[in-house]
Amino acid sequence: MAAAQVVNVSLPSLPQGWSAEKDFKPVGGLSAATQRNIEPVGPYFLAHARRKRHNRTFSEDERLQAQNNAKKTEDEENMDISEDEDPMMLSREAKDWKGQDHYAVLGLTKYRWRATPEQIKKAHRKKVLRHHPDKKAAMGKSDENDSFFKCIQKATEVLSDPIRRRQFDSVDEAAEIDPPSKKAASKDYFKAWGPIFEAEGRFSNKQPVPQLGDDNSTQEEVETFYNFWYNFDSWRTFEYLDEDIPDDGEGRDQKRHTEKKNANARRKRKQEDNVRLREMMDELMAGDERIKKFRQQARAGKDAKRKAKEDEAKRLVEEKERARLEKEQQEKAAEEAAKAEREKNKKAKEAAKNASKKNKRVLKSSVKDVNYFADGEASASQVDSVLTDVELIMGKIDVDELAALAEKLTIAGKDGSAVKSAWTAEGQRLVGAGKVKEGDLKAFA
Amino acid sequence: MGDAANGVAERFAIGISFGNSCSSIARISPDGKAEVIANEEGDRQIPTVLSYIEGEEYHGTQAKSQLIRNSGNTVAYFRDYLGKDFKSIDPTPCHASAHPQQSDSTVAFSIRDSPSETPNSVTVSEITTRHLRRLKQSATDFLGKDVNAAVITVPTDFSDAQREALVAAAKNAGIDVLQLISEPVAAVMAYDARPEATVTDKLTVVADLGGTRSDVAVVACRGGIYTILATAHDYELGGASLDQVIIDHFAKEFQKKHQVDPRQDVRGLAKLKLEGEATRKALSLSTNSQLSIESLTNGIDFGSTVNRTRFELLSGKVFSQFTGLIEQAVQKANLDVLDIDEVIFSGGTSHTPKIAHLARNIFPEKTAILAPSTLTSAINPSELSARGAAFQASLVQEFDHEDIEQSIHPMVTVTPHLSKAIGVEFTSSTETTFQPLLNAETALPARRIAHYSAPKEGGDVLVRVCEGARNIKVTKPEPKPKEEKPADDEDSDFSDEDDEEEEIREIVWKTEQPVAELAVKGVKAGSKVEVMVHVNPDLGLQIAVREVGGSSAVRGAINGSA
């Protein structure tokens, strides 16, 4: 924007008699502008949009942009590594470097194990700039004491080597967070315990480390958390606390003895650490309301299931009972109905029997009433033949026919010929039907 | 899981050029150069085609080859249907693939996209989502980072409904659309974003010659800000029109030999189309190209060659349509070909050398024609819009959505533009000339600085700031004695004859209206005078003039009219 076009054309000289106030003479204005849509792309548009939205002019915007850019670089330089040293630390001897807090020496207590290698490098540079012995000498403090500078060098040496840094981190007490007291834990359980696992997590071979979570964590999350921490795979080592192996040629035995002692101590410490973690987890778990909640939920779920099962069984039994009762009832009803039917049949039969008996009597009496068709006293043979025929016919005809015949005979009454014709007709009908042979009937032939 | 733990996943944006026939994906490489990403098959121009066989999805080149055997379940050329209703679409390009159908208020395709036999009705936005998802996957696989945002290019005539539909479809595909930018401007930006490019005022014609349609836009670049002055579209002109010429040529040859027209056979036509396109593309690179198709029709194999000259002769009509469209756009912008500083050829069809050569003839010598056949340093025309989009994506990647939205709001984008150029008038004893400083169509506010030489002897100088207009001076050359041409130069006869009768046309600047006069006194001999003109949106002016290196400046302001 600021680049100028260079035009190699000579400007005209000022004509004679030209004059204006402050050498500026407005002559006219511009023609009306056209409203157009500019395309919202490209870096120059972004600059335009910025100016327009914030109502800045070209020069204002340029200045602010420049300021922003400048600030950015400065921030990087500054990076909050400006912790002042504790006077106690300044008077440390470099000899007992094992006891010093390397992070504090470099002013990285805010970061500790989180500090990146770059931060360590920068912090070292910062400290060196301040504490270099040559600088001190130049400033007139000729106390010849460069022990703190040596501390800085030692701290950098340890922290810039990943293996040695891990060894130091393993025993960095300042980074340790103690488990909360029962009282603190009861107040805000998750807030009290949460940071511990963030800190402990740094020892994990597996990253990322599941965190404690909160009240709303799902059962799966909680289970993952406990599984992870009960099977914690730690890289924590305790070599840093090893006793120095004397290399003064005291003898192999001495050396081996110390080595053995160190190895034992390491193992013991590691074991203790594992136990510590396990105990901590036990304590944590004992106080974890979520587990109780899940257990309750599971129990509630189980209860509900069992109840449902029982209800189902009960229902089945009831149903069976009901079905049985129904069936019984039906059977009883059917039996009663059959009994009634039987009785009815019996009565009907008896009635029919009575009727036929009566009819038979009518039949018998009919011939008797007409004196066996004899005019006067009937002879024994005549009576006999008539009665035989009557018997025969009676024996051959069924109940209905008997009734019909009886009716006919009742109508005929004591009219001998009518009775006879009725009998004859019956006898002939039976002969016609083939029930009686022609010759069998004598009196009614 | 990772996303949930870290809150919001980091945004990683790419540029997508979503074309009717081909799409491309691009990103800005760590060293600041735009590069187009190849998909799994190694294609940088990924055909915008999806095909389904027994529920299996095929994409890109694989899907395109399915147009022969599985045309009913292959969806192609669907970009322009997005966000439109069935009544307003042109279904012609889809004749040889799945046909568009009406579905509620939108367009759908009936395809068997699952293992079952019954076809499903898949809306065009769903198809777009699937296509974009594949593009995203390709980019993610290539870059090894989850791509979750993009800048997508769209044609200048994309309506709001289409834009919304595209954004929604992209969202379903897991792509957060940061911004939609228009294709021609993306192409201009692809050139301007090159490290060696300088910001100049220029008028650019962007000819985007695609597979099925062609768009031309006239873009004014003023201090890095782009304004589209005019556009022209032809929805039936494109690479397909040139393919048709090739198809017809070979079909006739086949017919002569075998008395069968392969174009009558659906499969034969599909094969011819696919191979014809490859032949046409090959002709852009070499002067000869071969076509061979097995079992074209009735089991007859067909093989033949065509050379570039024949192709160019046959497609003369189509070529003139392309150039006509370019001229039409220039005319629509009320400009003359002499005003155009640069012609950018974009889109796959721009590889055709003849089109660029024809454009070379239309425009004057000083106009740069940016096409592969006229300029060796030209960027691959197929990649332009994707590169532009990638560049824009790298610029806005860090911005919040709200920020972007506010910036592309008409409140910000609609700005007054100078209707006439502002410059300085030079009067000498013999003539008066005008030198533009701010060109017409410069978006306001604007500021320009220029250095002008002072007279050799030094002294007091006058700076007369004026509004100027460009006129086109037409002069007829004196008739030359007709020379006898050598007989062997037959081909160029036509153009030669035209040349002789052509008039000489040139741009002449004329002062229209003086604005202000300033005097710089006591300028040293041989030094320069710096003029700074600042124009406010309300047409107010601030002018400052000083000798370069001098401390005191002459300043003045003119109040705006509005």
HADDOCK unambig.tbl for C-alpha pairs under 7 A between the chains (distance, minus, plus):
assign (segid A and resid 1 and name CA) (segid B and resid 223 and name CA) 6.91 0.50 0.50
assign (segid A and resid 2 and name CA) (segid B and resid 449 and name CA) 6.95 0.50 0.50
assign (segid A and resid 4 and name CA) (segid B and resid 449 and name CA) 4.73 0.50 0.50
assign (segid A and resid 4 and name CA) (segid B and resid 450 and name CA) 4.69 0.50 0.50
assign (segid A and resid 4 and name CA) (segid B and resid 451 and name CA) 6.47 0.50 0.50
assign (segid A and resid 5 and name CA) (segid B and resid 449 and name CA) 6.44 0.50 0.50
assign (segid A and resid 5 and name CA) (segid B and resid 450 and name CA) 4.43 0.50 0.50
assign (segid A and resid 5 and name CA) (segid B and resid 451 and name CA) 6.04 0.50 0.50
assign (segid A and resid 6 and name CA) (segid B and resid 450 and name CA) 5.71 0.50 0.50
assign (segid A and resid 6 and name CA) (segid B and resid 451 and name CA) 4.74 0.50 0.50
assign (segid A and resid 6 and name CA) (segid B and resid 452 and name CA) 6.33 0.50 0.50
assign (segid A and resid 7 and name CA) (segid B and resid 451 and name CA) 5.94 0.50 0.50
assign (segid A and resid 7 and name CA) (segid B and resid 452 and name CA) 5.12 0.50 0.50
assign (segid A and resid 7 and name CA) (segid B and resid 453 and name CA) 6.99 0.50 0.50
assign (segid A and resid 8 and name CA) (segid B and resid 452 and name CA) 6.02 0.50 0.50
assign (segid A and resid 8 and name CA) (segid B and resid 453 and name CA) 5.62 0.50 0.50
assign (segid A and resid 9 and name CA) (segid B and resid 452 and name CA) 6.08 0.50 0.50
assign (segid A and resid 9 and name CA) (segid B and resid 453 and name CA) 5.65 0.50 0.50
assign (segid A and resid 10 and name CA) (segid B and resid 452 and name CA) 6.38 0.50 0.50
assign (segid A and resid 10 and name CA) (segid B and resid 453 and name CA) 4.62 0.50 0.50
assign (segid A and resid 10 and name CA) (segid B and resid 454 and name CA) 5.00 0.50 0.50
assign (segid A and resid 10 and name CA) (segid B and resid 455 and name CA) 5.23 0.50 0.50
assign (segid A and resid 11 and name CA) (segid B and resid 426 and name CA) 5.95 0.50 0.50
assign (segid A and resid 11 and name CA) (segid B and resid 452 and name CA) 6.67 0.50 0.50
assign (segid A and resid 11 and name CA) (segid B and resid 453 and name CA) 6.26 0.50 0.50
assign (segid A and resid 11 and name CA) (segid B and resid 454 and name CA) 5.34 0.50 0.50
assign (segid A and resid 11 and name CA) (segid B and resid 455 and name CA) 6.15 0.50 0.50
assign (segid A and resid 11 and name CA) (segid B and resid 461 and name CA) 6.41 0.50 0.50
assign (segid A and resid 11 and name CA) (segid B and resid 462 and name CA) 6.84 0.50 0.50
assign (segid A and resid 11 and name CA) (segid B and resid 463 and name CA) 6.95 0.50 0.50
assign (segid A and resid 12 and name CA) (segid B and resid 426 and name CA) 5.96 0.50 0.50
assign (segid A and resid 12 and name CA) (segid B and resid 427 and name CA) 5.83 0.50 0.50
assign (segid A and resid 12 and name CA) (segid B and resid 428 and name CA) 6.24 0.50 0.50
assign (segid A and resid 12 and name CA) (segid B and resid 455 and name CA) 6.89 0.50 0.50
assign (segid A and resid 12 and name CA) (segid B and resid 461 and name CA) 5.74 0.50 0.50
assign (segid A and resid 12 and name CA) (segid B and resid 462 and name CA) 5.86 0.50 0.50
assign (segid A and resid 13 and name CA) (segid B and resid 460 and name CA) 5.74 0.50 0.50
assign (segid A and resid 13 and name CA) (segid B and resid 461 and name CA) 4.09 0.50 0.50
assign (segid A and resid 13 and name CA) (segid B and resid 462 and name CA) 5.68 0.50 0.50
assign (segid A and resid 14 and name CA) (segid B and resid 460 and name CA) 5.40 0.50 0.50
assign (segid A and resid 14 and name CA) (segid B and resid 461 and name CA) 4.52 0.50 0.50
assign (segid A and resid 14 and name CA) (segid B and resid 462 and name CA) 4.70 0.50 0.50
assign (segid A and resid 14 and name CA) (segid B and resid 519 and name CA) 6.92 0.50 0.50
assign (segid A and resid 23 and name CA) (segid B and resid 518 and name CA) 5.64 0.50 0.50
assign (segid A and resid 23 and name CA) (segid B and resid 519 and name CA) 5.25 0.50 0.50
assign (segid A and resid 23 and name CA) (segid B and resid 554 and name CA) 6.72 0.50 0.50
assign (segid A and resid 24 and name CA) (segid B and resid 517 and name CA) 6.04 0.50 0.50
assign (segid A and resid 24 and name CA) (segid B and resid 518 and name CA) 4.72 0.50 0.50
assign (segid A and resid 24 and name CA) (segid B and resid 519 and name CA) 6.81 0.50 0.50
assign (segid A and resid 24 and name CA) (segid B and resid 556 and name CA) 5.96 0.50 0.50
assign (segid A and resid 25 and name CA) (segid B and resid 516 and name CA) 5.68 0.50 0.50
assign (segid A and resid 25 and name CA) (segid B and resid 517 and name CA) 5.14 0.50 0.50
assign (segid A and resid 25 and name CA) (segid B and resid 518 and name CA) 6.30 0.50 0.50
assign (segid A and resid 26 and name CA) (segid B and resid 515 and name CA) 6.28 0.50 0.50
assign (segid A and resid 26 and name CA) (segid B and resid 516 and name CA) 4.29 0.50 0.50
assign (segid A and resid 26 and name CA) (segid B and resid 517 and name CA) 6.35 0.50 0.50
assign (segid A and resid 26 and name CA) (segid B and resid 558 and name CA) 6.73 0.50 0.50
assign (segid A and resid 27 and name CA) (segid B and resid 514 and name CA) 6.13 0.50 0.50
assign (segid A and resid 27 and name CA) (segid B and resid 515 and name CA) 4.97 0.50 0.50
assign (segid A and resid 27 and name CA) (segid B and resid 516 and name CA) 4.77 0.50 0.50
assign (segid A and resid 28 and name CA) (segid B and resid 514 and name CA) 5.93 0.50 0.50
assign (segid A and resid 28 and name CA) (segid B and resid 515 and name CA) 4.32 0.50 0.50
assign (segid A and resid 28 and name CA) (segid B and resid 516 and name CA) 6.54 0.50 0.50
assign (segid A and resid 29 and name CA) (segid B and resid 515 and name CA) 5.50 0.50 0.50
assign (segid A and resid 30 and name CA) (segid B and resid 539 and name CA) 6.63 0.50 0.50
assign (segid A and resid 31 and name CA) (segid B and resid 419 and name CA) 6.78 0.50 0.50
assign (segid A and resid 32 and name CA) (segid B and resid 419 and name CA) 6.76 0.50 0.50
assign (segid A and resid 33 and name CA) (segid B and resid 416 and name CA) 5.55 0.50 0.50
assign (segid A and resid 33 and name CA) (segid B and resid 417 and name CA) 5.35 0.50 0.50
assign (segid A and resid 33 and name CA) (segid B and resid 418 and name CA) 5.03 0.50 0.50
assign (segid A and resid 33 and name CA) (segid B and resid 419 and name CA) 5.26 0.50 0.50
assign (segid A and resid 34 and name CA) (segid B and resid 416 and name CA) 5.39 0.50 0.50
assign (segid A and resid 34 and name CA) (segid B and resid 417 and name CA) 5.06 0.50 0.50
assign (segid A and resid 34 and name CA) (segid B and resid 418 and name CA) 6.47 0.50 0.50
assign (segid A and resid 34 and name CA) (segid B and resid 419 and name CA) 5.96 0.50 0.50
assign (segid A and resid 35 and name CA) (segid B and resid 414 and name CA) 6.50 0.50 0.50
assign (segid A and resid 35 and name CA) (segid B and resid 415 and name CA) 5.63 0.50 0.50
assign (segid A and resid 35 and name CA) (segid B and resid 416 and name CA) 4.35 0.50 0.50
assign (segid A and resid 35 and name CA) (segid B and resid 417 and name CA) 5.93 0.50 0.50
assign (segid A and resid 36 and name CA) (segid B and resid 414 and name CA) 5.58 0.50 0.50
assign (segid A and resid 36 and name CA) (segid B and resid 415 and name CA) 5.79 0.50 0.50
assign (segid A and resid 36 and name CA) (segid B and resid 416 and name CA) 6.16 0.50 0.50
assign (segid A and resid 36 and name CA) (segid B and resid 417 and name CA) 6.45 0.50 0.50
assign (segid A and resid 37 and name CA) (segid B and resid 227 and name CA) 6.46 0.50 0.50
assign (segid A and resid 37 and name CA) (segid B and resid 413 and name CA) 5.46 0.50 0.50
assign (segid A and resid 37 and name CA) (segid B and resid 414 and name CA) 4.46 0.50 0.50
assign (segid A and resid 37 and name CA) (segid B and resid 415 and name CA) 6.40 0.50 0.50
assign (segid A and resid 38 and name CA) (segid B and resid 226 and name CA) 5.75 0.50 0.50
assign (segid A and resid 38 and name CA) (segid B and resid 227 and name CA) 4.48 0.50 0.50
assign (segid A and resid 38 and name CA) (segid B and resid 413 and name CA) 5.25 0.50 0.50
assign (segid A and resid 38 and name CA) (segid B and resid 414 and name CA) 6.31 0.50 0.50
assign (segid A and resid 39 and name CA) (segid B and resid 226 and name CA) 5.42 0.50 0.50
assign (segid A and resid 39 and name CA) (segid B and resid 227 and name CA) 5.64 0.50 0.50
assign (segid A and resid 39 and name CA) (segid B and resid 413 and name CA) 7.00 0.50 0.50
assign (segid A and resid 40 and name CA) (segid B and resid 408 and name CA) 5.71 0.50 0.50
assign (segid A and resid 40 and name CA) (segid B and resid 413 and name CA) 6.67 0.50 0.50
assign (segid A and resid 41 and name CA) (segid B and resid 392 and name CA) 6.41 0.50 0.50
assign (segid A and resid 42 and name CA) (segid B and resid 189 and name CA) 6.93 0.50 0.50
assign (segid A and resid 42 and name CA) (segid B and resid 392 and name CA) 6.22 0.50 0.50
assign (segid A and resid 44 and name CA) (segid B and resid 224 and name CA) 5.27 0.50 0.50
assign (segid A and resid 44 and name CA) (segid B and resid 225 and name CA) 5.83 0.50 0.50
assign (segid A and resid 45 and name CA) (segid B and resid 225 and name CA) 5.62 0.50 0.50
assign (segid A and resid 49 and name CA) (segid B and resid 407 and name CA) 5.63 0.50 0.50
assign (segid A and resid 49 and name CA) (segid B and resid 412 and name CA) 6.12 0.50 0.50
assign (segid A and resid 52 and name CA) (segid B and resid 412 and name CA) 6.53 0.50 0.50
